């Protein structure tokens, strides 16, 4: 009570400090680096990432891009190549003149070399950068290359996707944050009992969101997915806490005319009630931190921090705002539009056996569809980007003109015999989908002495310790075909050079598939165990954690199962996020109802009456909370052109509704069925005061 009275007493100071802190928070938000490269979240100790480091250390090369040039004369292409090599952070540019004197006509080139760089009136060059795909220097160099090349050229590569995805996200993000705010506000206007109070809620939550985004600066960087989702999720998830405070405050006003005393009591009650629910939500997000693919840690830490800041804001900033605006808030109150729920609750307790049978019939097909949906995810995020995006146009041009869908890189021991390397190249070029392997031996032959090879070419393709080869593939990244191809190439590579490494986007994606498949199982288990023990401690019951988690897990099965039934392929990160976020965010509904049920049973009510009261009193809060989460995410899902954002938001919106239905229909039915079990396994319920079973 001392804390709540201090908040009430210092309300003006709190508001002044809160507003003042938005300035450094805004500066921190603007200064936080955003990462658009998913491959950087792979573990640093896997072979593909070690190989990337070797490529950088031995050759000074990181990212690379292909440029398709149409309708340009050879002299102009050579002049363009020289311009590109002069761009800061461009390590080298490889065209046929990198291998032979520019004076030699292209039609005199060996057929293999000619075909590697030419198709009809189109030619192709490879650009290597001295930094990784998403480094600032690489991005600056890439933007300069786009300016230099003009409309006759199509610049493909991962950096192109990073830049175009960044531009698209920055254009969309303010709009869908605005959509989330507007729809959440509309939901609160409809379902709450005041016209002005939703705007006060949004102001308080908005400040907490700004603090969360600003403090991300201390994390170094965050992913674009985290940045795009964190504001919407924090708004949706922490809205409950504001609603709890408002309802508690109004209840206390009916008991006392002193609004300051009413608020002090409301703060204390809210803090007590939201600690349990916020801990479950935080646990859901923290579970993401157990992923080997560290994007989960990125999203989990930011959202856990957001929930904690939301709780702090709810018991400090929001009370100060409500007290400051108390008169207009009270004048603009209206009758709640939600009907009284006693009749609905009475009906549910009456037909609970039928409801149990219906839900039991859903369990097995929902689980089968849920399992199928987890196996239908996709990993190549580029395939879902808008068709008019420069990156997509360039990738299609590269694939259509040169039949190249992905490129791998081989790092070999430089001391390996040239004849063996030539034999290895020959074997690799027989692998399904391999277009060709480009390296010193494949171009100049195994019989040409190294001393006769131009020094500039040697420096590009060979270091003191390693030799670099390019493998162009007809198969797109993250497909079953390219993964089988990578396995075959690795088998050949290891026979010739056990220390050799196959790296590139497709091998990294293959690692990502294997790692995230394991992550899904680990994160799911961790989130369930963590929330199980939190419910165990909060409810002091052995049986209730099983019941509550079963209800929300069924809601998750149904949610993801719908994606399978509708033929929707989900981005790989979506099922992991939904399984933890939906569990953490909506188990609060179940805790709210169960806590009230326990209180009524302990007060001497029989099980039917206790469940009826718990259901009728909890349903309005559950509906307001569920509709708030739905509204905040559904609009974003409809608007966004970024499929990973669209898919996660649609799953969250749908999951909010499904969890809401499961909690108000299935949970009361289970409490009716398992009343005796709950009473005998819950501390404080097995006593003489508890009403007899009915």
N, C-alpha and C positions, 0 to 999 in steps of 0.2 A: 504493500500500500504506500510505502514511503516513496517508491519510484513513481507511481502514478500521480501522487500529489505533487511531486517535484515537476513532472511534465506539465500539469495544469498550471502550476504557479509560474513556470518559466515559458509559457506558451509563446509570448511575443519574441523572446530571445531565440527560442527554437526556430521560429519562422525566419527570423533575420539570418541566423546562421545557415539554415537550410537553403535559403535563396542565395546567400553569398557563396556557398559551396558549389552551386551549379556552375559557377564561372570556371574554376579549375577542372571540374568534371567535364565540361564542354571542351576545354583545351585538351584534356587527356583523351577524350573520345576522338577528336580530330587528329591527334598525334599517334593514335594506335595503328600499327601496321596491319593490313588485312592480307591474309594468305589465300590465294585462289588455286593453289597447286595441291591436289589431294595426295600426290605421291610423296610429298615431304613428310607425311604423317606415318610412313612405314617405319618399322624398327631399323635403327642405324646399323645393326650387326648382321642383317641378312645379306646374302651374296650380291644381290642386285644393287643394294645401296653402297656396299663396300666397293663394288665395281665402279659406281658413279664417282666415288671419291678418288679411286685410282685414275680414272679418266681425267679428272681435274688435276690431280697431282702430277701425273706423268706427261700429259699432253696440254694442260691448260685449257681443256675444253669441257664445257658443261652442257648447256642446251644446244639444240641444233634445229634448223628449219630447212625445208625445201622451198625453192621459188620456181614456179612454172611461168615461163616467159613466152608470150605468143606474138608472132608477126614482127620480130625484131631481128635486124641483120647481125651477123657474127661480130662485126667491129663494134657495134653499139652494145652488144651483150658483153664483150670483153671490157669495154669502157665502164659498163655498169658494174661488172665484177670488181674492177679496181676501185670504184667509188665505194662499194660496199665494204671492201677490206679496210678502207680508211676510216670507217665508222668506229667510234670508241666502243670497246667491249666486244667487237667482232674479232674472233681469233683467226679465222681463215674462211675463205670461200673456195669451194671446189667446183670447177667446171672442167671440161675436157682440156682446156689450156693449162690446167694444173699438172697434167700428165705429159703433154706434148707441146711443142712450139706452136704458138698461135698462127705462124705462117703456114702450117700444114693444114690443108683443107679438111673439113669435117668428113667429107665422103671418102677420104683416104685412111680414116681411122679404122682400127680393128672393129669388126662387127659388134662384138660384145661391148666395147667402150662406146661406140656410136649409139647403140640402142639404149645404153644406160642414161644418156643425156639428151636424146633427141627423139621426137615423134612428130612427123609431118612438119608443120611450121612452128612447132613448139620445142623449146629446149628447157632444160632444168639444171639448176645449180644447188649445191648444198652449202648452207651457212652455219658455221660453228661459232658459238659465243664463249667468252672466257668466264662466264658465270652460270649458275643453275637456272632452271626454267623461269622461276618467279623472282629472281633477284632484281633489285631496282635497276642495276646497270644493264641487265639483259633486256628488261622491259623498255628502257630508254632507247637502247640500240635498235630494238625491234620496231619501235614507233618511227625512228629515223629511217629505217629500211623501207617501211611502208610509204613514207613521204617521197623517198628517192625513186622507188620502183614505178609508181604511177599505176594507171589503169590497165596497162598491158600485162601486168605481173600479178601473180596470185601467191601470197606468202602463207605457207602452211606450217603446222608445228604446234607443240604444246604451249609455247609462249603466246601464240596467236589466240588460243582458246583462253588463256589466263587474262589477256588484255580485253578481249571482247566480252568475256564473262564479267569482268570487273565493271566495264562500262554499262552493261545491261543491268547489273545488280545496283549500281549507284543511281541509275535512272529510276529503277522500280522501287527501291527500298523506301524512300520518303512517301511514295504513293500507297504502298500496302501497309505501312505503319499507320498512315492516315485512315485507310480503310478499316484496319483493326480497331483503332480508337473510336471511329464513328459508329461502327456496328456494335462494339462493346457498350458504348454509351447508349445507343438505341435500346439494347437489351436491358440495361439497367433502368432506363426511363420507363420501360414497359413493366418490368417485374418488381421494381422497388416502389417505395411509398413517398417519393419526393421528386419534383421536377429538377431541382438544383443539385441535389446530392450526388448524382453521377458525375457531374463536372468537378466537384470537389474531390471525389475519389480519383478521377483521372489526373488531376493536378498533383495529388500526393503520390500516386503510383508513377506518374511521369518523372517526378524528381528522383524517385528511387531507381528508375530505369536509367536515367542520366548518370547517376552515381555509379551504377553497375558498368555501363559502357565506358565511363571515364576511368574507372579503376582497372579496366583491362589493359591500360597502358603499362602497368607493372608486370603483366604477363609477357611482355615483349611483342607478341602479335596474337591475333585470333583468326580463325578461318572465316571465310565469307558466309558459310552456312551458319556458324555461330552468331555472327553479326546480324544476319538476316532474321534469324529465328528468335534471338534472345529477347528483343524488345516485345515481340508479340507474345511469346511464352510467359515472360515475366508479368505482363499485363493480365493475361488470362489466369495464371496460376495464383497470383497474389491478390486478385480481386476479392477472393473469399474473405481474406482477413479484414478488408475494409467493411465488407457486409456484416461480419461478426461484430465489429466495433459499433457500427451504426445501430444495429438491432439492440445490442446490449445497452447502449446509451439511451435509446428511446424507452426501453423497459425501466431503466433507473429514473427517468424523468417522470414516470407515472407514480414513483414512490417518493420523490422529493422535488421541490421547486428550485433547488439550488443546482444550476446546470454544471457548476464546477465540481461539486461533490458527485453528481451523477456521472460525470466524465471520469473522475478518479476511479470510481468503482468499475466503470465500463472498461477502462484500460487494464485494470487488474484481472477482470474476468476474461477479457480478450486474450491477454498474454497467456493466461493459464490454458485457454482452449486451443489457441493456435500453435502452442509449442509442440504438442503431439502431432498435429496435422502437418506442420511445416517440417518436422523432422522426417516424416515419411516421404515427403516430397523431395527434401534434400537427399535422402538415402537413394531415391530413384535416380537422381542426377549423379550422385557420387559413384553409383554402380558403373556408370559409363567410363569412369576413370580407370577401370580394370581392363579396358581394351588394350591389346598390343598395338592396334592401329590408333595412334594417339589423337586422332580427331575426336574420339570419344572423351578423352580427358579434357580437351579444349572446350567442348560443349558442356561437359559435366561440371567443370570448375566454374565456368561463367554463370551457368544457370543456378548452381547451388549458392553462389555468391549473391545472385539476384534475388533468390528467395529470402535469404537472411537479411539483405538490405530492405526487401519488401516488408518483412516483419518489423524491423526497426522503424521504418517509415510509418507503418500502421499504428504503432503505439507512441509515436512522438510527433511527427509532422501532421498526420491526419487529425489527431485530437486538437492540436493547436488551430488548424484550419476550421474545424467544426465549431469550436468555441468562438473563434473570431467572427464566423458567419452564422452564428446560431439563430439569430432573429430571422434573416431571410430564409434559412433552411426550414425553420418551423412554419413560416408563413406559406411556403411553397409545397408543404406536404400534401399528399392526397391519399385517398383510400387505395390500398394495394389491389392491383388488378387480378392477382391470383385468387381463385376461390378458396373457401375454407375446405380443408382436406379430410375432415372426419368421415364423410360418406365414402370417399375413395378408400381410406384406410380400412374402414369396416368391410368394404367389399373384398379387399385383398385378403384380409384375415379369414374371410368366410370361404373363399374359393382357393385357398393356398394349396390344397392337394392337386388341383388341376394345374395350377401354375408350376408346381414341382415336376409334374409329369411332362408338361410342355418343354420346360428347360432341359429336363433329362434327355428328351428326344433330340435336342439340339447339340448336346455336348460332343458326341462322336463325330457327326459330319462337320461341326465347327472346327474340331481339332484336326481332322484330315485336311480340310481346306486351308487352315492356318499353316500346317506343315508344308503343303504344296506351295503356298504363297512365299514361304521362306526360300524355296528352291527356285523361284522364278524371278529373282532379282537381276538387275543389270549393273554393270560396273563402269562402262564407258559413258561418262556423263556427257560427252560431246555429241552423242547421237541424238540427244533430245533437245539440243539448242535450236533456235529458230533458223529456218532454211535460208533466210536473207542475211544471216550473220557472215561477215567477211571470212572468219575461220572456217565455217561450214562450206562456203563457196570454194575456198582454196583447197580444202581437203577433198571435196568432190572432183575438182579439176585435176588434182594429183592422181586420184584413183581412176578417173575416166580416161585421162590422157596417157598416163604411164603405168597404169595397173598396179599402183603402189598404195596399199592401205595402212601399212605400218613398217617401221624400220627398226632392226635390232643392231646392236654393236657387239663385236667380238674383241676381247682383249686377250692376246696370246703372248706367250713368252717370246721375246725378241730373238732368243738364241735358237729357236726351233728351226730345223732344216727347211729351206725353201721348198724342196721337193715334197716334204711331208705336208707343208701348208697347202701346196697346190692340190695334193691328193685329198686333203680335208675339204677344201673348197669344192672340189668335184663331187664329193659325197653329199655335201650340204646342198648343192644346187639340184640334187635329185630328190630332196625332201619335198613333199607336197606343199604347194603354195609359195615356195621360195622362188622369187623372180631371178635374182642373181646375188652373188657375193662379190663385193668390190673391195680390193686391196692391192697391195704391191704385186703379189704373185699373179693375181687374176688379170692384171692389166699389162705388166711388162714381161710376165712369164717367169718361171723358176730358174731359167738358165742365165738370165742377165745378172751380172755381178752387181752387188750393192754400190760399188764405186762408180758405176756408170749411170746410176739413177740421180736425177737432179736433186740437189741438197734441199731445195724448198719443198719438194714432194716428200722426201724422207722425213723431214721435220713434222709434216702434217700427219703422217701415217705410222711413224715409228719413233719410239723414245729409246733411251739406253736399256730399258728393261722390258718394254711391251711393244707389241705391234697392234695396230687398230684396223679392223675390217668392218665394213657395213654390209648388212644383210637386208635386202628389200623384200618384203613379203606382200602377197596378194590378199592376205587375211587381215581383217580388222582386229584391233586390240580387244581383249576381254571376251573373245569368242572361243568356243570349244575347239575350233579348227586351229587357231593360232596357238592355243595352249598345248595342243598335241604336237604342233610344229616345234614349239620351244623345247618340249621334252626330247624330240628326235634330235634337234640341233645340239642340245646339251649332251646327249649320249655320244654323239660323234665327237664333239669338242673334247670331252673328258678322255676319250681314247687317245687322242693326239697330244693333249696338254691337260693333265689333271689339275693344274692351277689356273687354267683359262676361265674366263668369265663371260657370260652372255648377259648383256644389260640393255636397257632401253625401256620405252613406255610399256610395251607388251609384256616383257618379263616382269616388270614391276607390278603391272596389273594382275598377272598370274599369282604373284606373291600376295597381293592384296586380297584376292579371292580366298586363298587358303587361310590367311590370317584372320580375316573377318568371319569366316565360317566358324573358326574356333572361338573367336570373340563373342559371337552371338550366344553360344552355349554358356560361356563363363559369365557374361554380363547378366543374362537372364537369371542364372542361379544366384549370383551375388545379390541382385536386387530383391529377389524373393526371400532369401535368407535374412537380409538386413531388415526388410520391412516386417517379416515374420517376428523377429525379436523385438522390434519397436512396438508392434501391436501387443506382443506378449507382455511387455513392461507397462505400456499405457493402460491396457485393459485388464492386466493381472489375470490372464486366462490362458489355459492351454488349448482350448478348443476354438476360441474366437479367431485367432490368427489363421487357422485352416479355413474357417468359414469365409472370412472376409477376403482373403487372397483368392480363394476359389471363385468367388463372385466376380472379382475384377479380372482374373485370368480368363474366365469364360468370355467376358466382354472383349478382351484382347483377341481371343481366338475368333470370335465372330467378326470383329473389325478387320483383321488381316485376312480372314477367310473370304470376306466379301470381295476383296481385291482379286483373289483367285477366281471366284465365280464370275466376276465381270471381265476377266481376261486382262486385268491391269498388271503390267510388269513394274515392279517398284525399284527405285534406286537402292543399292545395297545397304546403305546406312539406315534406311527408313524402318525396317522391322526391328532393328536393335533399339533405335530411339523410341519407337512407339511402345515396345514391350516394357521399357523402363519408365518412360515419362507418363504413359497412361496409367500404369500401376501406381506410381508415386503421387500423381496429381489427383486421381479419382478415388483412391482408397480412403481419402478424407471423407467422402460422402458416407461410406460404410461405417467409418469410425463415429461420425456424428450421430447416425441413427442407433448404432449399437450402444453407445454411451448412454443415450436417453433410455433405451430399453432396459439396460442394467439398473439405472436409477429408479425406474418405475417398478421393476421387479423387487428391488431392495426395499422399496416403500410399501410393499405388501400387495401390489396388484397381481392378478392372475396373468398367465402368459398371453392370453388373447388381448386383454385390456392393455397390458404393457406394450405389446407390439403395435397395437392400434394407436396408442398415444405417441409412441416413438415415430411411427410412420407419418402420422398427420402433422406432427410438429416439425419434423425434419424435411419433409418433401418440399415445402416452399424454398428453403435455403438451398436444397440440392438442385432444384429447378433453376433458381437464379444463378447459382454457380456454374451448373452445366451449360446453360444457355449463354452465359458470359464467355466461357471457353469456346463454345461452338461459334459464337458470333465473331470473336477475335481472330479465329483461324479460318473460318469458311470463306470470308471475303478475300483473304490473301490467296487461298487455294484457287479461287475463280480467276483472280487477276494475273498472278505471276506467270511469266513465260519461262521460268527456270524450273524444270521438272522436279528437281530434288526438293526445292522449297514448296512447290505446289503439292507434291505427293505427301510430304510430312504434314503440312497444314491440313490437307483433306483428311488424312488419317486421324489427326488430333480432333478435328471437328466432328467427324463421324464417331470417333471413340468416346467423346464427351457425351453424345446422345445415347450411345449403346450402354456405357457405364451407368448413366443416369437411370435408364430403364431397368437394367439388371439390379441396381441397388434398391429401387422402389418396388420392384415386383419379386425378384428372387430372394434377396436378403431377408425380408420379413417372413417369407415362406420357410426359409431355412431356420430362422429363429423359432418359428412355431414348431417345426419338426424336431429341432435339436434342443429344445428348451431344457429338458432334464439333463442332457449332457453338458450344456453350458453352465447350468447352476452348480453341477457337481465338479466342474473343472475351473471355476472362477472364484477367486478370493473375494469374500464379502457377499456372495449370493447364496451360499448354502447355510441359511440360518432360519430361525422361526418366523422372522418378519416376511420372508419371501412368500408370496401367495402360492397356493397349491396349483398344480397343473390342471388345466381344463381341457 
